[in-house]
Amino acid sequence: MTKTVGVDRRFRQVVEPSDTELADILERAAEVIEQCGWCRYSYTNAGAVCYLGAIRRVVLPPVVDSYAMARFAAIHARLNHEFFHRPVSTWNDYEAKDASEVIDSMKSIAKDLRNRA
């Protein structure tokens, strides 16, 4: 029998947010881009943020712990598989035309999530 040592008990909780929680996160991330600007190829560049960089600003605390990173990873994976069907970073970096399209995407997904709830 293998004994696991040092496992954070919080990982036993579900780290993936509910539809309503994810909608809230995306709406707040859209506000971050509206306020800070949008960039490509990096989470942040001269204060501007990409799609995932905006989400990181919303969900990650100033001192990042393993639970927060797992939650961010769950959000990232869900967006990739459920909404973009490819890496959201690819969409942000190579397909999105401008900040307005990124913001509209976030708000549209948030609306869809709220309609499910």
C-alpha positions in Angstrom: 0.0 0.0 0.0 1.4 3.4 -1.0 1.1 6.2 1.6 0.7 9.7 0.3 2.6 12.2 2.4 2.0 16.0 2.4 -1.2 16.0 0.3 -3.2 19.2 0.8 -6.6 18.3 2.1 -8.2 21.0 -0.1 -7.4 18.9 -3.2 -10.2 16.6 -2.0 -12.6 19.4 -2.8 -13.6 20.1 -6.3 -11.5 22.8 -7.8 -13.5 23.4 -10.9 -16.0 26.3 -10.4 -19.7 26.0 -11.0 -21.3 27.5 -14.1 -22.3 30.6 -12.1 -18.8 31.0 -10.6 -17.1 30.6 -14.0 -19.5 33.2 -15.4 -18.6 35.6 -12.6 -14.9 35.0 -13.2 -15.2 35.6 -17.0 -17.2 38.8 -16.4 -14.6 40.1 -14.0 -11.8 39.1 -16.4 -13.5 41.1 -19.2 -13.5 44.1 -16.9 -9.7 43.6 -16.3 -9.1 43.7 -20.1 -11.4 46.8 -20.4 -9.3 48.5 -17.7 -5.8 47.3 -18.5 -5.8 46.5 -22.2 -5.2 43.3 -24.1 -2.1 41.6 -25.3 -0.9 38.5 -27.1 1.9 36.0 -26.6 2.2 36.6 -22.9 0.0 36.7 -19.8 0.9 40.3 -19.4 2.8 42.9 -21.4 3.3 46.6 -20.2 0.2 46.2 -18.0 -2.1 44.7 -20.6 -3.2 41.1 -20.2 -4.2 38.2 -22.5 -7.4 36.1 -22.1 -5.7 33.8 -19.5 -3.8 36.6 -17.9 -7.0 38.4 -17.1 -8.4 35.2 -15.6 -5.2 34.8 -13.5 -5.7 38.3 -12.1 -9.2 37.4 -11.1 -8.6 33.9 -9.5 -5.0 33.9 -8.2 -4.3 35.5 -4.9 -1.2 37.7 -4.4 0.5 34.7 -2.8 -0.3 31.7 -5.0 -0.8 28.3 -3.4 -1.3 24.9 -5.0 -5.1 25.1 -4.6 -5.3 28.4 -6.5 -3.1 27.0 -9.3 -5.2 23.9 -9.5 -8.3 26.0 -9.7 -6.8 28.1 -12.5 -5.7 24.9 -14.4 -9.3 23.6 -14.1 -10.7 26.8 -15.5 -8.1 26.8 -18.3 -8.9 23.1 -19.2 -12.6 23.7 -19.2 -12.4 26.7 -21.5 -10.1 24.7 -23.9 -12.4 21.7 -24.1 -15.9 23.0 -23.6 -15.8 26.4 -25.4 -12.8 26.8 -27.6 -12.1 23.1 -28.6 -8.5 24.1 -28.8 -6.1 26.0 -26.5 -7.6 29.3 -25.5 -4.1 30.7 -25.7 -4.0 29.8 -29.4 -7.2 31.6 -30.0 -6.0 34.6 -28.1 -2.6 34.8 -29.7 -3.4 33.9 -33.4 -7.2 34.2 -34.0 -8.7 37.0 -31.9 -8.7 40.2 -33.8 -8.7 42.7 -31.0 -9.6 43.4 -27.3 -13.3 43.8 -28.2 -13.5 40.3 -29.6 -11.8 38.9 -26.5 -14.1 40.8 -24.2 -17.2 39.8 -26.3 -16.1 36.1 -26.1 -15.8 36.3 -22.3 -19.2 37.9 -21.9 -20.8 35.5 -24.4 -19.5 32.4 -22.6 -20.6 34.0 -19.3 -24.1 34.5 -20.7 -24.2 30.9 -21.9 -23.1 29.6 -18.5 -25.8 31.7 -16.7 -28.5 30.4 -19.1 -27.6 26.8 -18.0 -27.8 27.6 -14.3 
